Every structure is written in structure tokens, then in C-alpha cells.
Amino acid sequence: MNCVQIAVIVEGHGECEALPIIVRRIALEIDGEFVPRVLAPQRVHAGRFVKAGELERSVELSARKLGGVGGILIVLDCDLLGCCPAQAAPNLRRRARAARPDVAISVVLAKPEFEAWFLAAAESLRGRRGLPADLEAPEDPEGLTSPKGWLSAHFPLGYSETADQPALAAVFDMRAARRAPSFDKCYREIEGLLKSLRMTTKADSPGGSPETKQEGPN
């Protein structure tokens, strides 16, 4: 049992429920004894982050909610930012960490959007929530213009971000999804964030090293 927390910043309503599920699943895979509490996500439109001070304001708000114990995870759809994740993520990460250098912070951009991660593991979703029993993953999930549209075309009554996204997040095969580079990056960022928080927790415990410093993953 631990009191470490992760504050999450997302853009969509569906991610507010889906991303905490994914964080907890990854934490359980890595170390079932260390599963931080995920705070209620802060929802911010991705377009605001291109404005000076907006990202920094959101990071500051999340850091205050943590009360000094925990880290921040930012996950956005890169299609909303109109950019390449490899170019935009490092810049957003630098800005976020400059705003609160005392807090471990990770930034992930889904390409082109969160749902592409489900498409990469489509076979594991066969029969779920009315999806076809013979569902096949597209060859290049991240190359599609609208993964949401692809999902909606395969749901009998269309895809609901708020209802279906959390449900799919709980069951999709994360190993298969890692063939999508942006989800592989997400998994590694969360893994690094958890490692950083675990090291900080050990340093703060009796007998821990006082020299251990809380830093985000590279």
C-alpha cells in the first residue's frame, strides 16, 4: 500500500476514464505491489497548449493536486495539435518540466488519436461490445486519418467515446498494441514514471537514500 499519486491531463471525455485504467493495468504488470492512485483527470483542449502559459498553468494545477507526492502524465491526440509526435512531445515535455522541475512529468502524443491503440490490438477485441467476431486490425493503425471512424464503422450502433473507450481500455491486448509506436512510447513513459516514483518513495522511507531525486523518465 502506498500514497503515491499520478495526476493525469487529457483532452477527451473518454480518456478521463480510459487512461487511468491503462495506467493501473501497466502498473500491475510492472509491479503489483506498487500501484499509485490515479487522480481524477484534468481535461484540457489540446489547442490551448500552443498558447504561451496554458500548458504551464495546467501543470501547476495538477502539481498542486498531488500535494508534493506523485507525478504527472499528459496524454494528447497529435491530430488535435496538428503535429508530429516526435517533434512536438519533446517541446511540450521541456515546457512542462520547466514549469515544475520538482515533479516527475511524462508527455505522450497518440498518433493520430487514442483509438489507434485499440486498432493495433483489434483481434483482442473480437466480440467485445458488439464488435465482429472476425475483426482484423488494419495494417497501419497510426496511418489512418480517423481511427475513431474505423471503430464506429465496426460497431453495430457506432462508437461512443465515453461508453466504449473505457470498456475497451480494460480489455485490449497491450502487448499487441505496442506495435503502434505511440502506444509503445506511452507504455515506456508510464513505466519510466512509475520507476521514478518508486525510487522516490524508497528514498523517503526509513533507511532510504536522501540523495535520491524525483525525476521524470527520459
JOKANOR-V362747 format. One line per field, one symbol per residue. burial: + if it has 9 or more other C-alpha atoms within 8 Angstrom, else -. Layout:
BEGIN
burial->???
END
This chain:
BEGIN
burial->---+++++++++++++++++++++++++-----+++-+--++++++-+++---+++-+++-++--+---++++++++++-+---+--+++-++-+++-++--+++++++++++++++++++++-++----++--+-+---++----++--+++++--++--+-+++++++-+----++++-++++++-++++++-+++++++++---------++++-
END
